[in-house]
Amino acid sequence: MNVSVVTPALNERGSIEALIESLLNQTVPPTEIVVADGGSTDGTREILDTLAEANPQLRVVDGPGGISENRNAAIAAAGHDIVACIDAGCVAEPEWLERITAPFARGEDWVSGFYVPRGANLRSTCAGLVLMSVREEINPDHMTPPGASQAFRKKLWHRVGGFPEGMAAAEDTLFGERAKAAGFEPYFEGDALIQWRPPEGLWAMVRKAFAWGRGDGRAGLRGGAYSRILVGYWGSVLAAVLGAFIAWWLIPIALVPLAVSAVRRTRFKYRWADGIGKYLLIPVAHTLQLLSQSLGWLVGSRFS
């Protein structure tokens, strides 16, 4: 089976070599790897050009700059019908490509892989775990494939007009929604895993969550889910603040709904991190993530 692996890249000097090495060392190597560089100024392009000289299956093309624009440029340049997507900053596990492309032999048009965060420390890993779902939380019948771990036939990409451009975030979600609206349904292959690099700490996670929420707001995505978070989480926080002006013991009472929701929503995440600190870091990170992402959605939907 001929497969093109595509990736967008912009200023990924510290990670691009690891990504390409992981793709070259797949159990079933890609027929070609197409990287669209969006004008890197940190030496990424020079590293890619050097790697391409030594590995003829790697091609580097020019991209317009944004993540969707670069991804679309790489897909347009891909020479094969089946395209597998991964992002710079990620590393493919050895069997990722073999697993994510096997369903095409059974007639599938669109396959979703999955991802695991690999942080430099426990705080970073916990930040990644709350930013993204873990495998046990996925309902395959209602999932949208992540941009960094999916594969499809080119006809799907053509049908929906490519990945939506001019977006800083949520472009993969909108692409998935448009593909579903066009009649395509993804097959979920949960063992096709990539490792992705999460934010270095909780503050970096908060900024990323806010940006993702703002992107969803601008695209008009997940309004119902964000509204429930605003009522549940922000309502609990505001009630605790108001309670503090009346009596201190009202604060923990007001926070009970938030705590119950946090426990329920994080129960599957702990097995994916090591260290006793995860039992504090994961619920704290989860709460900060939802508060900041829902606030970003409010800003994006109302003021952008």
N, C-alpha and C positions, 0 to 999 in steps of 0.2 A: 504494500500500500504506500503510495507516494503522499507525503505530508509536508506541508510548509509550516514551520513554526515562526510566528511573527511577534515582535515586541517593539513598543515605542521606547525611546530613550532620550533623556535630556539631562546632562550634567550628572552622570552616574559613574564617575571615575572609580569610586570606591567599591562598586558592586558589580559592574558589568562583566568583568572577567570571570567571576564566580558563576554568574548566570550562564554565560556561553559554555564554560567548562562543564556545567551540569547538563546542558543540552547535548553536548558532544559525547557524553558518557552515559546516555540512556541505554536501557536494555534493548530498545528498538530505536536506533538513531533517526532523527528527522532526515528527509531527503534534502531539505534546504532550511536554512535559518535566515530570515530577513529581518534586519534591524533598521528602523527608520529613526535616524538621529535628527532631533529638532533644532540643531544649531548649538551643540554643546560648546562651552568655552573653558571647560576644566580639564581637557585632555581625553574625554571619553571617545571622541571621534578618532583620535590618533591610536588609542588602544584597539578600537574596533578594526581600523584599517590594518593594523599589524596582525591581529588575529585572523582577518580575512585572507591575508597573504599566505598564512600557514594552513588554513582550512578552507578548501574550495567550496564547501557547502554553505559557508557563511557569506551573505551579501549585505552590504551596507548601502542604504539609500537615504536621500535627503527627505526630511519631514518638515512640515510647516511650523511646528513648535509646540502646539497643545497636545495633550495625551490622546484625544480622539483623532485629531488631525494626523498625528504621527502613526497611530495604529492603522488608520484608514490607508495611509500612504504605503505602509508595509504590506497590508492585505492586497492592495491594488497591484503591487509589484510581485506578489507571490505567484509562483508558477504552477501550483497544483490546486485541485478542486477542494481538498480537505485542508482546512487551516486551523491550527492550534494556537491559542493566544496565551502569552505569559507576559509579565511586566518586568522591567528593570527594577532592581532592588529585591527580586525574588530568586529563589534557587529551586529547580525542579528535583524532586526525589527521583531515584534511578528508574523506577517503573512508571513514572507519570505519563509519558507519551504513549507507551504501550497500552496502559489502562484506559486513557482518555480517547484513544482512537479505535480500540477493539469493537465498540458498539456499531461503528460504521459498516463493518462487515455483515452486520445483521439488519442493515437498512436504515439505521438512525441518521437523521440530518443534523442533529444538534446535541452535544454532550457537555454536561457540566462536570468539572472536576471539583476539587476542594482545596483547602489550605490549612496550614498550621502556623501560628506565630512562633518565631525563634528570636527572642530578645537577647540582648547582651547581658541582662540581669533579670531577676525575678520581677522587679517593678515593671520593666519593659514588656516582659511576657504577659503579665497580668493585664497591662494596658491593651495589648493586642487581643487577648481573650475576650475582653468586654466590647471592643470595637467591632468584632466580627462574631458570627455564630460559630459554635463548635458542632461537630458532626451529629451528635445526639439531638441537637435542637432543630435539625432540618426535617421538614416535611417535603419529600421529593415531589409531591404533587403540586406544591405551591411555591417552589423556590425559583429564584432568578439567578442564572449562572453568573459567577463573578468574572469580571473582565480579565483577570489575571490567570484564570484556570478554566478555560472552556475551549471547545472545538466545534466547528460547523462546516457545512458545505458552503461554497461561495454563493450559491443561489440564495441562501438565507440572507447573507450580507447585502447582496444586490437588491433583494426584495424590500428590505427595510431602509434602503438608502445609506447603509454604513452606520458607523457609530456617530451619534449626534455631536456636532462640532460646536465650538464656542462655549463649552462647559468646563468648569474647573473641577467638578465632582458630579457623581451620580450618572455619568454618561453610560456606564455599563448597565445600570438599572433601567434607564430609559430605552436602551437598545433591546434589552430583554423583554420589556413590556411591549415594544413595537413588534418584536418577533412573535410573541405569543398572540398578539392581535392579528398577525398575518397568518395564523394557523399552525405555527410551529410549537412543538412541546419538547422541552429538554429532557434527555435521559440523564439521570443522576448516577455518576460513578464516584462514590465517596472515597474510594481508595486511590484515586488519581490525585496525588497530593503535591502541592508546592509548599515551600517554606517562604514566608514573607517577613520582612523586617518591620516590626512595630515601632511606634514612637519610643524615644529613649526614656521618657518618664511621664508622670501624670499630667504635668502642665502641657507638654507637647501633645499628649492624647486629647486634652480638652480643646486645644486649638484645632486639631484635625477633626474632632467630632463636630465642632461648631461649623467648620467649613463644609463637611459632608451634609449636615443638616441644612445649611444655607443653600447648597446645591439642590437638595431635594425640594426645598421650598420654591426655588426659582423654576424648577421643572414641574411643579405641581404634583409631586409624588408623596404618597403615604400620609395624606392629610389626616385621615381618621386615627392612625396609630399615633401620630405626633400630638393630636388633640387630647388623646387619652393620657399621654405622658404629661402634658402641660397641666391637666386637671389633677392627676394622681400625684406626681412627684412634686411639681411646683406648688400645688395646693397644700401638700403636707408641709413643705418648707415654710410657706407663708403662714400657715396656721401655727407652726412652732414659733415663728418670730412674733406673731401677735400674742400668743400665749405667754411669751416671756415678759410681756408688759403687765400681765395679770398675776401669774404665779408660776414659779419655776417648774412645778410638777406637771404643768400642762404641756411642757416641751416634749418629754418622751411620749406622752399620750398622742400628741399631734403627729409624731414621727412614726407611730406604729404602722399605718398603712404603707408608708415608704419602705420600712424595714421588711415587712411581710412580702411586698412585691420584689424587693431586691433579693431576698432569700430564694424565692420561687424562680426568679429569672436567672440566677447564677448557679443553680444546683448541679448542672452538668459540666461546669467549667473547671472544677477543682482538679479533676484527674489529669488535666493537660498541663499542669504546672507542678513544680517540685518546691518543697520548703514550707515550713509551717506558716511563714508570713503570708502565704496566699490566702489564708482564711480571713485576714484583715484587708489585704490589698484588693482582692477581687470585688467584694461588695462596695468598698469605698470607690474604686475606679468605676464600677458599674453605675453608681449613683451620679458621680461627676460627669460621666459620659452621656447619660440620658438627659441630665439637666442642660448641659452645654449643647448637645445636638438638637434638642427640642427648641432651645432658644435660637439656635442658628436657623432652624426651619421657620420659626416665627418671623425672624428678620428677612429671610429670603422670600417668603411668601407675601409679606406685607410691604416691604420697603425696597425690593429689587425690581 
